[in-house]
Amino acid sequence: MKHGPRPNRYRDAWCGQLTAERSGTQARVAGWVHRRRDHGGLIFIDLRDRAGLLQLVFHPETSPEAHKAAHALRSEDVLTAVGTVVRREAQNVNPNIATGEIELSVTELEILDDAATPPFPVDEDVAVDESLRLKNRAVDLRRAAMLEALTIRHDAVATMRDVLNELDFLEIETPFLTRSTPEGARDFLVPARTQPGSFYALPQSPQLFKQLLMIGGMERYYQIVRCFRDEDARADRLPEFTQLDIEMAFVDEDDVIDTTEAVMGAVFERSGFDVAPPPWPRMTFAEAVGRFGSDRPDTRFGLELKDLGTAVTGSEFKVFSGALESGGVVRGINAGARELSRAELDALTELAKQHGAKGLVWAFVEPEGWRSPIAKFLSEREIAAINSRLETSAGDLLLIVADRATTAGQSLGALRLELSRRFGLIPEGRHDILWVVEFPMFMWHPEEERWDAEHHPFTAPSGDLDDPANLLSRSYDLVLDGNEIGGGSIRIHRRDVQERVFELIGMSADEAQARFGFLLDALGYGAPPHGGIAMGLDRVAALLAGRDNIREVIAFPKATSGGDPLTGAPAPVEPAQLRELGLRLS
Ligand code: ASP
């Protein structure tokens, strides 16, 4: 804490900040009973406030009244106490806490609130069932790990604001009760009481508002903003999450990337996160997918994918030649010298299948050839060609997938990550950050026979709109240790181009006008070229705090079920409320 508390009837100093310099003086402190010990008539209390711990000592002879009251103290009771700061005897100094050289010899004690036995210990870093923690979040927040995580998050946000304010950005709020903003997820809907049958949508992002702010001449906007997407929660995705949202006018990719590097570079530096300073390397989508089987490549370890097409063209082995003939690929990784049991190989095959592959070919390189169920189907020349492509040595395990390019990439990419975890291939403490650029503009939706925007439909294309299959988009993602921590794009700023993109994704002109007429009209009144980005704050904070789970850096997160164990939301409502909204449950 930078400043002492304003002295009042509860305290005039922070527990965690009293030091030997104050010995001999009086202090008043307040906080929670962290721990209690009795020693030959003396009672010791570790008192906790946000600044840290302070040892209180109660002497039966010198302060009989306070000592008597202290008998009643139990963990998590809330108190205020006055006493004299005294140096501890040398053998009692506790080097583990900042106030370990002193203690407060208490003369007056007032118990402010009596605590029931907490549902789990606050003073120890023991594993506690997450739903119990979320249900008793007020108690859980008292644990040191939560304070540390929320402080790291706060510091990151403060740095973001500092840097952007310095760069003349304006922080502007955008509405929560709005219309659907397509980011590719399901909307949360809010029924409108004043217009029965109509609904607001909670924003999946402030995308359209920030574009309107640019058309409105605000030039540089940012917001630390909540976004809502009605998707199934996962470890790295919750139905509501927070973004640092940025938009700039009259800019190209380099301007947005440069600004983001200034912001995020400062965030990493100030939090002591050990990642290379900007500028950060850029990798095209095609290279990321080709080498790592992912558009958010984890480059901290090797095991890169190699194309084996030329090694097996015209092979007798139909799995390989068939895939190639139907326009697919044969790709593999050299997993290095590893012994895996048959059951473990079956588990890897299962993982490849979960990512859409029809199967997985495995082979161990031995001096005389391959040990593999498919060795007998391949010629010596083919085996030699694959070995040379994968740069093998004796003992290496090879994993090969023959499939459509995306399926082969995704399944090998997943195997690569699984092997890195299993064999601990990521060097301790190493962090890699990079930009992925030149994404495809569209993905083909075979079921609906239409194109879908890979980023969102407001992203500017780069290339010929009449050739959607080969069109790239002017978007960019920031990837840290294999996590997409941010993404954005240069936007479409011309009405005709926006209309054409809506048309390509299967939206009729009438529908486009009905849903996005406000944007199209605004574009028609003179829009500057503009672009921006959004950083996922929850993930960034989790990485900075070294937590796997983003719920660890959110004060009141939803559980994986999407529900809130604390308040019980979502919950049924009174029939009268439904009537008022013009709703009936089916
Ligand atoms: N609105 C986008 C998102 O939420 C980010 C952007 O394009 O700026 O992912």
Residues whose N, C-alpha, C, O or C-beta is under 5 A from the ligand:
A	BS01	LIG	Q204 S205 Q207 I246 G487 G488 S489 G532 I533 A534
